[in-house]
Each structure stands twice: as structure tokens, then as C-alpha cells.
Amino acid sequence: MTQINIRFVTFLVFLTLALSACSPPPEEQLLADTTRLSILPAYRDFLAASRQLREATTTFCSATEQSTDTYTVVRSAWRNTATTWAGIQSLQFGPLLVDNQAWKVQFWPDRKNLIARKVEALIKEDEPIDVARVEKASVVVQGLSALEYLLFDDIAGQLSRYQQADSQRRCDLLIAASAHLEGVAIFLHTAWQSDGGNYAATFSQPGSNNQEYPEAKVAIGTLLDSLVYGLELIKRDKLERPLGLAETGTQIYLLEWWRARYSRAAIVANLSALHQLFSAGEGFGLDDYLQQVVDGTDLAKAIDQGFRHVISQASEIETPLFDAPNSPETLAQAKALSDTITELEVRIKKEIPPLLGITLSFNSSDGD
């Protein structure tokens, strides 16, 4: 080897060492990329969709005559918002837990049909209906659940209800509830931003000065808890209980978004968001950490394949889950999906924590 080549190789060695010294520890990179590429975009999308929904309801109700076209736009905006909500529904930590923000977005399951009763009672009151009135009222008349009733109920959610002489208060509630929802989305989004609450830094920069996450393992454990919680929520509350898959009898009105017949689409969105949370997209996610830092290459690939499989299974269900009790084929598809989700959940819950040396706080007996 010539003297020039020796010097060049030596330079590369020093350069590699220097770059390694500048690189963050893999745990911090995992948390930073997951926050930047999975969590922040989910809150951003929820805010954008909520804003579009508020604008759509305002346009619809401001028209001289409410039309099928503008009503279709409002309903489409609601579906888009429900999809983006599915992207953050499983992130049961941080700002979402402050002052019951999740309940302000979604009151579910509604075991006693409270939504219909309380929404109709509010409409019959004499007090003006605005954002302040909705904020003061129960969470039952706030958020996507109340809006679903107002837009999709077989009686109360029909266009004709907004074309009657006494429909103004129904429209007032539609506007106020969507504006209140946008306010919740703004709060959640701002709480994660560096110029707001900066919870992104809290979550992605653990350390001795960080009271909530004094160690990276605590934050990574929170990520794993979210994955397990999300899968359990789908399996237990979105499939087993309402469809009677766990030998408990069908309780179809416990199904999520049953009025909008949007249950299956929300499950697909949930699963896609959980897959993104696991992989951090093109960033350094849990899958990369398992492969590059601990001896978990086969496990990472199996979980990735598992997510792809359950997303495909859910996407192939064509009949609305609300009609599943009358469709043996759909019921069989839902049962197969539930079983596969269980297998995926067990792998994440049982096999990842020992590899990472962490303990999960969530267990399947936890309620929602």
C-alpha cells in the first residue's frame, strides 16, 4: 500500500469515528424519527381535516337552501376527520390525556344511546347554541360522535332535517360542534409543537432533567404500550364485543361509527397508523432498532409482515360491519381478522419487551 493510500484510509477511519461520535444514540434517534415522521404528521392531519369539516359545515348551513351536493361534502369531511382521528386514537399519552381531550373528540361506546337523547335535548333548549354552549355541555354532544349523529343517523342525520322551517338550531349545533372539534385539534397540535407546548421534545429527549421520561426506555415503553393498546382496542372493542365474536352475544350498537357505516374504514386507518408508528416510515423506527441494535431481525420482519397482513385482511371486508350479523361471510372475515390481530399483539407484547429490557404498563384487561 502506498503512503498516499495509507493516509487516505487513515482519514476515512477518523472520519467514520468522528461521524459516529456525532450521531445520537439509537434510542434517541428512534424516538426523534418516530415523533417527526409518525406522531407529528398524525396530529397535523387531524387538525387539517377538522378545519375542513368546520368550513364544510359553515358553508352548508350558510347557504340559502341546503343541497345534496354540499351535504355530501360535509359528510365526506366528517369521514376524513374520522380517518385522521384513527391515526392518533391509540396514542394514549401526552396532551391527548390532558383534560379528557380524547372524550371531547369521541364519546364511544355509547351504551345507553346518550348521544341521540342529549343532542335532541340541547336542540330543544332556548339558549343560543354556539361554541361556548357546546364547551359547557357534556362531551356527549361534542366531537365526532355528536356530528356523526347529526349527519348520518337514519332519522336525525338526513338532509331533509336541514330543509325544514325549524332546522336552524340543528345547523347551529352542527357548526358549533365542528368548531369546538377544531379547537380541540388546535390544542393537540400546538401542544406538540416547539413554539407551543413542545411535547415533541419532552417525548423524544429523555434524560435526568426530564421528569416524564427520565430514561429512553420509559419513552420506548410508551410507544410499545400504544401499539398494544391500539391492537387490543381494535380486537376487543371494534370487533369482538359488538359482533359477538367472544361468545358474549352481538351488541351491534356498540360498534364504532355504526351510524356512518364507517367501522371497517376506521379499523384500516387504525392499523395503518400503528404500522407507521412501528416503522417510523422511512426513518429509524422500532423495526430498525430491533434489527440493528438488538438481536431481533426475524421478529422485526415478522411484525412488519403481520401489520401488512391485517391491513390487507381488513381492507378486503366489503360488507359494512354493521351488517355482519346478517352476513356469515363477513362475520367469518371479522373473526379471522380478530384472530390475526391477536397473534400480532401477542408477538409485540411478549417478544419485544424482553429484547429491549423494558416492562409494559398496558395489559389486555385495562379498560378504555
Disulfide bonds with the S-S distance in Angstrom:
Cys61-Cys171 2.04
